[in-house]
């Protein structure tokens, strides 16, 4: 019993806390822009399935917390379901006074704005978290100077030398050696362009980090890039850097750009045969990571919330029917051709999208469980 309580508090609670915040912000983006555009809303739900608690606001919207806390939705009046598929019967028999407030009757640009608001809200959440952490806590850093180049390594073959000052990697500014390590580690088997200074003179070097498997502090296997450089760190080398409000904006945008770039590169690896299937994670893996990160403190968990919020925002923009990106695709086609796709075509698309999303969820769940079991055998 004590083991179950420990598991519940260590993994499930942090995971649900992180997911609930992300889902609420995402759906609130949809809700607010819909309200601003005069759309009638039936339901705002955090979670799916049976309602646990709920209430009606003065606009007639039902706010509810549901039993399955793995997502959420905003259901507009006149929609067939939570995926915003229009209900032809409801549209045909609607009260004329209510008709102008139906989502399906809004112009295409209003519908695009409402749909895009969810992923945008996730991006904004990530921005505000990262920005606040930079202003409030700053970051610990050490000078971006190469200490030792390991003999026979990728770094030696590319011409890197001890004493080189790293300026940027793939266009991302390097403010500390930890930046250099992270930029290289997230590019296994992918070319990276390193801008550096040697004896005051600028140089450019292109390297392809080798792929190696390492274990983090929690025993999880990770595939990272490594080129074979190291740096001794003295206590005097570590400084705390706190940017000003304006500089922090640029640093935050750069961090978001980096996360998006590396996420796209990670997904792209699977199309060229470099992807590591073990690195794909579903709900089980996210829950595990949330619990592990929670042991590092509240700041680490807040950082994870920012990262997951951004990734969920990006995922929702994929042009898959049922996701926000699928809706946007439909509406962009409508904007170009001057009329919407037929209800039949949209329904076929939503069925395909639903099957694809369910398949992905089942696959990642199986993937999480399989590799977790294999690790217990090793």
C-alpha positions in Angstrom: 0.0 0.0 0.0 2.8 2.4 0.9 4.5 1.6 -2.5 1.3 2.5 -4.3 0.9 5.8 -2.4 4.6 6.6 -3.2 4.0 5.8 -6.9 0.9 7.9 -6.9 2.5 11.0 -5.3 5.8 10.6 -7.2 4.6 10.0 -10.7 0.8 10.4 -11.2 0.3 13.7 -9.3 3.2 15.6 -11.0 2.1 14.3 -14.4 -1.5 15.3 -13.9 -0.6 18.7 -12.5 1.6 19.4 -15.5 -0.9 18.1 -18.0 -3.9 19.9 -16.4 -2.1 23.3 -16.6 -1.1 22.7 -20.3 -4.6 21.5 -21.3 -6.4 24.3 -19.5 -4.2 27.0 -21.1 -4.7 25.4 -24.6 -8.4 25.2 -24.3 -8.6 28.7 -22.7 -6.9 30.0 -25.9 -9.8 28.5 -28.0 -12.4 29.7 -25.5 -11.3 33.3 -25.2 -10.9 34.0 -29.0 -14.2 32.3 -29.6 -15.9 34.5 -27.0 -14.3 37.6 -28.5 -15.8 36.6 -31.9 -19.3 36.0 -30.4 -19.3 32.2 -30.7 -21.8 30.4 -28.5 -20.1 27.7 -26.4 -21.8 24.7 -24.8 -18.9 23.1 -22.8 -15.4 23.8 -21.5 -14.0 20.5 -20.3 -10.7 19.6 -18.7 -10.6 15.8 -19.3 -12.9 13.4 -21.1 -15.6 11.1 -20.1 -17.9 11.3 -17.1 -18.2 14.7 -15.4 -16.8 14.8 -11.9 -17.7 18.4 -11.0 -19.1 21.2 -13.1 -21.1 24.4 -13.2 -22.9 26.7 -15.7 -21.7 30.3 -16.2 -24.0 33.2 -17.0 -23.3 32.6 -20.8 -24.7 29.1 -20.6 -21.4 27.4 -20.9 -20.9 24.2 -18.8 -17.5 24.2 -17.1 -16.5 20.7 -16.1 -13.7 18.5 -14.8 -14.0 15.0 -16.2 -12.9 11.6 -15.2 -10.2 10.9 -17.8 -7.5 13.6 -17.3 -5.7 13.1 -20.6 -6.8 16.1 -22.6 -9.8 18.5 -22.8 -12.0 20.3 -25.3 -14.2 23.3 -25.9 -17.5 22.3 -27.6 -19.2 25.0 -29.6 -23.0 25.2 -30.0 -24.0 23.4 -33.2 -21.1 21.0 -33.2 -21.7 17.3 -33.4 -18.9 16.4 -31.0 -15.9 17.7 -29.1 -13.8 17.5 -32.4 -15.9 20.5 -33.8 -17.5 18.5 -36.5 -20.6 20.5 -37.6 -24.0 18.9 -36.9 -26.1 19.3 -40.0 -29.4 18.8 -38.1 -28.5 21.3 -35.5 -27.5 23.9 -38.1 -30.7 23.3 -40.1 -33.0 23.7 -37.1 -31.2 26.3 -35.1 -33.1 29.3 -33.6 -32.6 32.2 -36.0 -31.5 34.4 -33.1 -28.7 32.0 -32.3 -27.6 31.3 -35.8 -25.1 34.2 -36.0 -23.4 32.9 -32.9 -22.7 29.4 -34.2 -19.0 28.6 -34.9 -19.9 27.1 -38.2 -21.5 30.3 -39.4 -18.6 32.6 -38.6 -16.4 33.6 -41.5 -13.4 31.5 -42.3 -10.8 33.9 -40.8 -12.7 34.0 -37.5 -12.7 30.2 -37.4 -9.0 30.1 -38.3 -8.3 32.6 -35.4 -10.3 30.4 -32.9 -8.5 27.2 -33.9 -5.0 28.7 -34.0 -5.5 30.3 -30.6 -5.1 26.9 -28.7 -1.6 26.1 -30.0 -0.7 29.8 -29.7 -1.7 29.8 -26.1 0.7 26.9 -25.5 3.5 28.8 -27.1 2.8 31.9 -25.0 2.7 29.8 -21.9 6.2 28.5 -22.8 7.4 32.0 -23.5 6.1 33.4 -20.2 7.6 30.6 -18.1 11.0 30.7 -19.7 11.1 34.5 -19.6 10.0 34.6 -16.0 12.7 32.1 -15.0 15.4 34.1 -16.8 14.4 37.3 -15.1 13.8 35.7 -11.7 16.6 33.2 -11.5 18.9 33.8 -14.3 21.3 31.0 -15.2 24.6 29.6 -14.0 27.2 29.5 -16.7 30.9 28.8 -17.4 33.0 30.4 -20.2 32.6 28.7 -23.6 36.2 27.7 -23.9 37.3 24.3 -25.1 39.6 22.7 -22.5 40.8 19.3 -23.9 40.3 17.7 -27.3 40.3 13.9 -27.0 42.7 12.1 -29.3 41.1 10.3 -32.2 37.8 12.1 -31.6 35.4 13.8 -34.1 36.6 17.1 -32.6 40.2 16.4 -33.3 39.5 15.3 -36.9 37.5 18.5 -37.5 40.4 20.7 -36.3 39.0 21.9 -32.9 41.8 22.8 -30.4 42.1 23.5 -26.7 41.6 27.2 -26.0 39.1 27.7 -28.8 36.3 30.1 -27.8 32.9 28.9 -29.0 30.7 31.7 -30.4 27.7 29.9 -31.9 26.5 26.6 -33.0 24.1 26.4 -36.0 23.4 30.1 -35.6 22.5 29.8 -31.9 24.5 32.0 -29.6 26.8 30.2 -27.1 26.9 32.1 -23.8 28.5 29.3 -21.8 30.1 25.9 -22.3 26.9 24.3 -21.2 25.2 25.8 -24.3 27.9 24.2 -26.5 27.4 20.8 -24.9 23.6 21.0 -25.3 23.7 22.1 -28.9 26.1 19.2 -29.8 24.2 16.6 -27.7 20.9 17.3 -29.4 22.4 16.7 -32.9 23.6 13.1 -33.1 24.7 12.2 -36.6 23.6 15.6 -37.9 26.1 18.2 -39.2 26.5 21.2 -37.0 28.3 24.4 -37.9 30.5 25.8 -35.1 31.6 29.5 -35.1 34.6 30.1 -32.9 37.5 32.4 -32.2 41.1 31.2 -32.1 43.7 33.7 -31.0 41.2 36.4 -31.7 40.6 35.3 -35.3 37.2 33.9 -36.3 36.9 30.4 -37.7 34.1 28.1 -38.9 34.1 24.4 -38.5 31.5 21.8 -39.5 31.3 18.6 -37.5 29.1 15.6 -37.4 28.7 14.4 -33.7 28.8 10.7 -33.3 25.8 9.0 -31.7 26.3 7.5 -28.3 24.0 6.0 -25.7 24.2 7.3 -22.2 22.2 7.0 -19.0 20.9 10.0 -17.1 20.8 10.2 -13.3 17.5 8.3 -13.3 18.9 5.4 -15.3 17.0 6.3 -18.5 18.9 5.5 -21.8 19.3 8.5 -24.1 20.9 8.8 -27.5 23.0 12.0 -27.7 25.6 13.5 -30.0 29.3 13.7 -28.8 32.4 15.1 -30.5 35.1 14.5 -27.9 35.8 17.7 -26.0 35.9 18.4 -22.3 36.5 21.3 -19.9 37.8 21.3 -16.4 35.6 23.5 -14.1 36.9 25.5 -11.2 34.5 27.1 -8.6 35.6 30.5 -9.8 34.6 29.6 -13.4 30.9 29.4 -12.5 28.9 32.6 -12.6 25.3 33.5 -12.4 24.0 35.5 -15.3 20.8 37.5 -15.1 19.8 39.2 -18.3 17.8 42.4 -18.4 14.1 42.5 -19.4 14.9 43.3 -23.1 17.8 40.8 -23.5 15.7 38.1 -21.8 13.0 38.5 -24.6 15.6 37.7 -27.3 17.0 34.8 -25.2 13.6 33.4 -24.7 12.7 33.5 -28.4 16.0 31.9 -29.2 15.3 29.1 -26.7 11.9 28.5 -28.2 13.4 28.4 -31.7 16.0 25.9 -30.5 13.4 23.6 -29.0 11.2 23.7 -32.2 14.3 23.2 -34.4 15.6 20.2 -32.5 12.1 18.7 -32.2 11.6 18.9 -36.0 15.1 17.4 -36.4 14.3 14.5 -34.0 11.1 13.7 -36.0 13.0 14.1 -39.3 15.5 11.4 -38.2 12.8 8.8 -38.4 12.3 9.5 -42.1 16.0 9.0 -42.9 16.5 5.9 -40.7 18.4 7.6 -37.8 15.5 7.7 -35.4 15.6 5.8 -32.1 12.2 4.3 -31.4 13.0 4.1 -27.7 13.1 7.9 -27.5 9.4 8.2 -28.5 7.3 8.6 -25.5 3.6 8.5 -24.6 1.6 9.1 -21.4 3.6 6.5 -19.4 6.9 8.0 -20.3 5.7 11.6 -19.8 4.4 10.5 -16.3 7.7 8.9 -15.5 9.7 11.9 -16.6 7.4 14.2 -14.7 7.9 12.2 -11.5 11.7 12.2 -12.0 11.9 15.9 -12.7 9.7 16.6 -9.7 12.4 15.2 -7.5 14.7 17.9 -8.8 12.5 20.7 -7.4 9.6 22.9 -8.5 11.8 25.0 -10.9 12.7 21.9 -12.9 9.1 20.8 -13.0 8.1 24.3 -14.2 10.7 24.0 -16.9 9.3 20.7 -18.0 5.8 22.2 -18.2 7.2 24.9 -20.6 8.8 22.2 -22.8 5.8 20.0 -22.9 3.5 22.9 -23.5 5.5 24.0 -26.6 5.7 20.4 -27.9 1.9 19.9 -27.5 1.3 23.2 -29.3 3.5 22.1 -32.2 1.9 18.6 -32.3 -1.6 20.1 -32.5 -0.5 22.1 -35.5 0.2 18.9 -37.5 -2.2 18.8 -40.6 -4.1 15.8 -39.2 -7.9 16.0 -39.2 -9.1 16.0 -35.5 -6.1 18.0 -34.4 -6.1 21.8 -34.7 -3.8 21.6 -37.7 -6.4 19.5 -39.5 -9.1 22.1 -38.9 -6.7 24.8 -40.1 -6.0 22.8 -43.2 -9.7 22.6 -44.0 -10.3 26.3 -43.4 -7.3 27.3 -45.5 -8.7 25.2 -48.4 -12.0 26.9 -47.8 -10.4 30.3 -47.9 -8.7 29.5 -51.3 -11.7 27.8 -53.0 -14.3 30.2 -51.6 -16.5 27.5 -50.1 -16.0 24.8 -47.4 -15.4 21.1 -48.1 -18.4 19.0 -48.0 -19.6 17.5 -44.7 -18.9 14.0 -46.1 -15.3 14.8 -47.0 -14.8 16.4 -43.5 -16.2 13.4 -41.8 -14.0 11.0 -43.7 -11.0 13.2 -42.8 -12.0 13.2 -39.1 -12.4 9.4 -39.1 -8.9 9.1 -40.6 -7.5 11.5 -38.1 -9.1 9.8 -35.2 -7.7 6.4 -36.3 -4.2 7.9 -36.8 -4.2 9.6 -33.4 -5.5 6.5 -31.6 -2.9 4.4 -33.4 -0.1 6.8 -32.3 -1.4 6.7 -28.7 -1.5 2.9 -28.6 1.9 2.7 -30.2 3.6 5.1 -27.8 1.8 3.3 -24.9 3.1 0.0 -26.1 6.5 1.5 -26.7 6.7 2.9 -23.2 5.6 -0.4 -21.6 7.8 -2.6 -23.8 11.0 -0.7 -23.1 10.2 -0.3 -19.4 9.8 -4.1 -19.2 13.0 -4.7 -21.2 14.9 -2.5 -18.8 13.8 -4.6 -15.8 15.3 -7.6 -17.5 18.7 -6.0 -18.2 
